Amino acid sequence: MAEVDEDAFYVLSAVLLTPGQFPSLLGDDYPAACAALGLEAWADGYGLLFGQDSDGARWTVVSDDAALVGCAIAAWDCGMPYDLTPPERTVVDSLPGWPLALTVSTTGLPEPHDPEPDEDDHPLLTPPDPKQWGPAQRRMGADDIAHQWRMWREQIADSVEFDEHPEEVPERIAKVLAEIREYTETPPPAGRVRSSPAGEDTRLVRADGPGWSMTACTGDLVVLLFDDTPHEVLPVGCGPQFTVLLKALDEMARASA
């Protein structure tokens, strides 16, 4: 960067905030994630742009042009350059800080730092503390398993027996099963259940509920995380009950995406 524009916003990264794809650390579902940022949960969703101002301060800019942000993310994922500068008319809000932990910065600017207190009284966005454990960390853990399913699947197969918690599993699985069944009978808020391709005619299903998160591969394995058991990954064989439920959840998620 040869010269710093004092009024410029330098975009470093971006994510989508839509009913089908959003940072789940913000909430169990799309409306909850929007509420965490003070946004209306409208159907077309948003793009969240993480960047720095000319002083190096961290800001999250919210754009209501999710399609534009999605194109930029797709280009970056393919290793292609894309200048993501949303038109001013699409900017919904600018929030101080970043809700995600990013290890990036803009050449020619000071290291990323928190901005001065916001005159509009926006709370400072900060990522969850990885040393703590709670709903945000539990959902992030489930997301990580989904994003790296094959690696996690190999680790689970090598290191964990399905009957490692013979007394604990039935009670917990019964609770989760009941709540998942309720999802299939009474559709939950948008984004509470999400589905994505996993290859070879299988699907990865992500679901969250009060105190629990689930990552599952249809026909293979269900992995659960709970608020009251920090960092513990509980695998469960995908038996007949879960097989039927996962199919219903997948169909519901795809229909609402």
URBEL-V578349 format. One record per residue. N is the residue number from 1. RES is the residue in one letter. PSI is psi as a letter, one per 40 degrees, with the letter a starting at -180 (* if undefined). D_LAST is the distance of its C-alpha to the last C-alpha in whole Angstrom. Layout:
N,RES,PSI,D_LAST
N,RES,PSI,D_LAST
This chain:
1,M,h,40
2,A,d,43
3,E,h,43
4,V,h,41
5,D,h,39
6,E,d,40
7,D,e,37
8,A,i,34
9,F,h,31
10,Y,h,31
11,V,h,27
12,L,d,27
13,S,i,24
14,A,i,20
15,V,i,17
16,L,i,13
17,L,g,13
18,T,i,9
19,P,d,7
20,G,e,5
21,Q,h,9
22,F,i,12
23,P,h,16
24,S,e,16
25,L,d,19
26,L,d,19
27,G,i,18
28,D,d,16
29,D,i,13
30,Y,d,11
31,P,d,14
32,A,d,17
33,A,d,16
34,C,d,17
35,A,d,20
36,A,d,21
37,L,e,21
38,G,f,22
39,L,i,20
40,E,h,18
41,A,g,14
42,W,i,13
43,A,d,10
44,D,e,11
45,G,a,11
46,Y,i,14
47,G,h,16
48,L,h,19
49,L,h,22
50,F,h,25
51,G,a,28
52,Q,i,32
53,D,a,34
54,S,e,38
55,D,e,39
56,G,e,36
57,A,i,35
58,R,h,31
59,W,i,29
60,T,h,25
61,V,h,24
62,V,h,21
63,S,i,20
64,D,e,17
65,D,g,17
66,A,d,14
67,A,d,14
68,L,d,18
69,V,d,17
70,G,d,15
71,C,d,18
72,A,d,20
73,I,d,18
74,A,d,18
75,A,d,22
76,W,d,23
77,D,d,21
78,C,e,23
79,G,e,26
80,M,i,27
81,P,i,28
82,Y,h,26
83,D,g,27
84,L,g,25
85,T,g,26
86,P,i,24
87,P,i,26
88,E,d,28
89,R,e,26
90,T,e,22
91,V,h,24
92,V,d,23
93,D,i,25
94,S,h,27
95,L,h,27
96,P,h,30
97,G,a,29
98,W,h,26
99,P,e,24
100,L,i,24
101,A,h,27
102,L,h,28
103,T,f,31
104,V,i,31
105,S,i,33
106,T,h,34
107,T,h,38
108,G,e,40
109,L,i,39
110,P,i,40
111,E,i,38
112,P,h,35
113,H,i,36
114,D,h,35
115,P,i,36
116,E,i,38
117,P,h,37
118,D,h,35
119,E,e,37
120,D,e,34
121,D,f,34
122,H,h,30
123,P,i,30
124,L,h,30
125,L,h,27
126,T,i,28
127,P,i,27
128,P,i,27
129,D,h,30
130,P,e,30
131,K,e,33
132,Q,i,32
133,W,h,30
134,G,a,27
135,P,d,24
136,A,d,23
137,Q,d,25
138,R,d,23
139,R,d,20
140,M,d,21
141,G,d,23
142,A,d,20
143,D,d,18
144,D,d,21
145,I,d,21
146,A,d,18
147,H,d,19
148,Q,f,22
149,W,d,22
150,R,d,24
151,M,d,27
152,W,d,26
153,R,d,26
154,E,d,30
155,Q,d,31
156,I,d,30
157,A,d,32
158,D,d,35
159,S,e,35
160,V,h,34
161,E,i,35
162,F,d,32
163,D,f,35
164,E,d,36
165,H,g,36
166,P,d,37
167,E,d,37
168,E,d,34
169,V,d,32
170,P,d,32
171,E,d,32
172,R,d,29
173,I,d,27
174,A,d,28
175,K,d,26
176,V,d,23
177,L,d,23
178,A,d,24
179,E,d,21
180,I,d,18
181,R,d,20
182,E,d,19
183,Y,d,16
184,T,d,15
185,E,d,18
186,T,h,17
187,P,h,13
188,P,i,13
189,P,i,12
190,A,h,9
191,G,e,8
192,R,d,11
193,V,h,10
194,R,i,8
195,S,i,9
196,S,i,10
197,P,i,13
198,A,e,17
199,G,i,19
200,E,f,21
201,D,f,19
202,T,i,18
203,R,i,14
204,L,h,14
205,V,h,13
206,R,h,13
207,A,i,14
208,D,i,16
209,G,a,19
210,P,h,22
211,G,e,24
212,W,i,22
213,S,i,20
214,M,h,19
215,T,h,18
216,A,i,18
217,C,h,18
218,T,h,18
219,G,e,22
220,D,c,23
221,L,i,23
222,V,h,22
223,V,h,23
224,L,i,23
225,L,i,24
226,F,i,26
227,D,d,27
228,D,e,31
229,T,g,31
230,P,h,31
231,H,e,30
232,E,h,30
233,V,h,28
234,L,h,28
235,P,i,27
236,V,h,27
237,G,i,27
238,C,g,24
239,G,a,26
240,P,d,26
241,Q,d,24
242,F,d,22
243,T,d,21
244,V,d,20
245,L,d,18
246,L,d,16
247,K,d,15
248,A,d,14
249,L,d,12
250,D,d,11
251,E,d,10
252,M,d,9
253,A,d,6
254,R,d,5
255,A,d,6
256,S,e,4
257,A,*,0
